[in-house]
Amino acid sequence: MGIGPGDVLELVRHGRATTRGEIAEVTGLSRVTVAQRVDALLEAGLVEGAGAGDATGGRRATRLGFNARAGRVGVAVVETAHAQVAVTDLAGEILARSTLDVDVADGPEPTLAAVSTALRTLLDDAPDAPLLGVGVSLTGPIDPATGRPSEPPILPGWDGYAVAEDVVERLGRTVPVVVRNDADAMGFGEYAALPDPPKSLFMLKASTGIGSGIVLDGRIYQGNDGAAGDIGHVRVPEAEGMVCQCGATGCLAAVASGRAVVRQLREHGHEAQSGRGVRELLAHGDPDAVRLTREAGRTIGRVLATAVTLVNPGMLLLGGDLASGALLSGVRESLYPAVLPRATRHLSIQLARLGDDASLVGMAGQVIQQELSAEAVNRRMA
Ligand SMILES: [Zn+2]
């Protein structure tokens, strides 16, 4: 359809053109066609007149704004032992949320039943607005072609499971469901919140397991089979002979994940049970937790040296339960000496900022990126 209402929405949503005159200038469309496109968007409630713009020819041009309240997005972030669900507006702002305990080792059906029930409750309470879609993140690789878990190392019974279809059925709503890896979702959420985002961002998530996400030019890079960034099961010499949750020995996660730090802490007489427990100890400056997390950071940093050399990101963010000053110090100590200065000249290594919100916001952002794209909007409004 050439330049449709979806293309105009994209211009307005990103503030690149916000008056009818600017839209005509940017798109080359006639004023009549621009008026038709804008009227269609106004009618759909996706844009609204947001007061007066620049004076042109003695007339005040109405400035158009994106109406983020025109719809809702449902999101579920499923971790190994708990899940977060939320409803956001079309700008990804969280309107309502709740958390629940799950055990992904029980398999997809009981886990998704519990998550869908919690999400359904939030959606029923949310102000009445159309549901644009639902986003679900999981702690494993997702096949980009099918949107299904792809041989996830720590999600027994989830391989190839039709997550989207299951969620649609349980919610009783026919909506698009976007499924992503949790570190990818976290990276995208952090990326989208940056005032001046770099060309590429590498997100390390160190919680109960270890994963990472890559955002290139504003899009998650999933790799050919969805395995991009699944660095937790790279073999490292530090973990030689140690059994990982995935069943193999010698994985990075066997020696440097939250689960591994918990094991080491318990050997020192601490009561920590999970990555969350380590997070609490770190927050209180517990010397054992700090020392062991810093050591985990050094091991992770040696693996990240290769990742940074391959991707050459502008920013490396550390998130998850282990994210702390101790982890940051450890990563910096081993990463910088292991790579050429050129790869790190403009690299900023920081702690992630959004905490638990990152994956929720990131999943909402993924649904919005897919379903409010010019192409998707043009298709729906044709
Ligand atoms: Zn492993």
Boltz pocket constraint, residues with backbone or C-beta under 6 A from the ligand:
constraints:
  - pocket:
      binder: B
      contacts: [[A, 153], [A, 232], [A, 233], [A, 244], [A, 245], [A, 246], [A, 247], [A, 248], [A, 251], [A, 252], [A, 253], [A, 254]]
      max_distance: 6.0
